[in-house]
């Protein structure tokens, strides 16, 4: 909703403007008033109106001076002057200040409404253009940081051509937020920190670009306190100095290099990136080792859920051997990552297991405490094995129940075939059971129908494809098993309240 500021020293005319024009019907959400130019300037600073109606002859500060100072601060605001026949010389000055229009006194309500309707059409057009431009600019910034396939120089040239300004005029500060999830903070976070004009999502890391008019260290401290208060387990790291877009990929690399060290941070205290990198003998594992650890974390969790103790502990030994090649802090960090992954995927999701084992301990300590406090890996390994055995025992007992095996089979079948046509009859035929029996067992065991589970699984995959690829919506629909793109769009919008394209753009 748009905002209007009415400025006039004549109370009768001000009341007429405020009370006899149906602002709400016109699409105006808030109406503010002022009795002179100085008061109006203060109100405009605070309320940021989109449209201003102002008289010319006023005490303290006249309308011309008010408009001049307002225009210096806000070039987008639409200014309309209210004037008499004997003030046409002032009107010439007004249009030199990019006034939108003028209305002769005494005015009619219809005159006001006519002008406002025309302005609102312009504002909507400007907003559409602005949104498109901002979206394009942000896409380019994202690619400058992330897309190693395109030359950074080309992308930077595109950005500044769109901005129509020199590169040296664009500077920013950087703060990194590290966590187990690569998801950006919630919208409330960005409302709390308007200094952030853009963020770049990376694996286990968000880079926040800040206006250089703020102190990066101070903002980082405020962010850390806010995240801690809201129980967001994110490490905050700031990079000193002001930076150019040409440095984007170097900056990304430095923050990625510090990922392991940053994971071990006290979440309440922000850290300097340079100090963080200096303090680590080895701030990262090799890329190949990182990938192996990621695969092993998933494999260990999978073997736990299937009750396969032999494969589970074989994979655990492989995992620990890779970790042992790194310095102690990285070793401990990856133990915590393994624990968090298992806990998130198996324990937290299972209410009964979580209730029985709220904080699994070894010698009175959680795995996280062991990893942080232990002086050697044997103690950590012993605690891990005890922890895994508890979970293995639980899932082995579940697997003794045939109904559970049916649920797992259906889930595995959907995971491997979701991109293909699937029916309950097809799944039941594979298991050798009747379709109605499979339907009943699955709903009893999972709390969902097979149809709903399949739909949720496909839509989740679709969200990931929309976020991480540039594939067309029709292609995404086909990739997740929907031949009819219209039907895909309909169920997507029903589920998320947005079309696929709106969801991709973050609208």
Steps between C-alpha positions, in 0.01 A plus 500: 500500500621847413540799737395863453619817677271808497659840573299821550487772764126553439317263735179496291678400180715244685188340653328499160796319349523247781133426569312549172723302269441123521867414529441137590291445189778652292751249643668727757584325826614793715436876495725743691464877546724800573438874543819636344798397293735438794253274677429323171871439443533335842192287435628396156836394650321267738196378303647485143184600306451402136283803413511857640234771457639834616385858513751764382445794735565381858673636810837373634585328169307545175406222261774575245782473756340192653477332159860592421634341819270199470612437141865499608420220748245301299499512120213250465229687693219655291438869585178687415466870577178670614499858371289802413478683166737769622782257574589377151857629532541260789368218284783553252744454790305195610541323169871567509487287816338214302152559637253242375202738463325801648138561602340843505314619808218475578526135405239227469530154654477362146813695407695332779370154410582547130861593575545220754368234260748611236787496748412153627517361145850649470606363839385149408693516174811629675472229763471229235806633318690537827420145612611361164822700511575403861433132422734515200770679699479249783518210258819646354652556847412140588677375188803722560552324833393147405518428126858396430405407142448864397786754507450736792609798288211443256242480779642806675477694173135399464424613855651844467348552156160436663587725795632770265785592734871442542625189676705697753179654637369158609646376827375260764595329826455126558372285787485121481241289684602139549265219596399143428242625253566713197159662529494876546370648825128572536345824370488640855879494500525724194239738641720527809811573290413731209875558452501173304418576137568152362595150608670217313403142593783247501532156651487535879567872459319826421698807397324823598596811303472819704496869418838656572338779701479264800765351727529135401628388841213671684241344269663158546476532878133599478432206267669253734293625794180483296569146374593380847182650647291327233684169550646501150819295513697704248860617518558865405823602323574847365755606241683825560503781245301608196494280192435510125302251290825401329605342834178296532636154425814556706278603790281192455808278499632653822169450679476141371854434614402600851191275508640235733646751741182710496286198581676479834430863594321623808177609330466804727835654406572608141847430363726682259560297183869582484555397864301184446717396206824589679403295803459174310789284387268342248172679448354255254508146377561427134189527287507127429518425874208734569289316244594162646401613850168631372424167329610301806276704734201411284611136470550454877155647563345272238661187649375601845141531377527156334649343813822387326760524777789350299479744209426786739822452699706435186386836363565663838861377495544640146360832620730520802808409294442801271443728799818385672708637213390852596592714801312436829247781461390382153481143629272607785291720271425210267406275791244762600375523142451123491313509830279791385420324173396176674309689764312710243421211266416222747460608862315833480267364231407204721299638792506177699875453463565866583279467808679190627849634430479880533876541540699182441810510713831322544662537842250776576578703189326551164688434178534874442656543845733209438613645168561841652679380815680176410876498458513189283279330241462167682269655759290663228487176299387297803223751572390497136479120489286496814272766354465315167427172677205660678353614169578166331320310775196719454480462122571128512200456729289694255606282213362197676162646419394406147285806466802723548680321218207571270516871583875509440462315169235742375715799602807349329297420187375858475850637562636295206204538259335835578589635156301217337126419496420329834186323620420311819434195285854511362652525849275226641594270212870546581439408866258217421214644708155635414474874419240563772717332762805707397288819514379416849840400639676805357245746637506330839879504514572842351186700574464585128342344195739375232356758260568787742849372584585473129368849435697650792817320390467620141426859604802498733720389208339765281586772755865394499512503119335843483749635755820343367446489121379731226283228341162612368192418709382253235836320520491494881147354488617222268808430716285432807244280326230740374420481129232770530671831587166672570412236762849532651463878529153461656607259775822700560300819554250315720784366715714814530259783418727610212561403140833324427641816340391716797659250741825503297514881509432505874176696463 
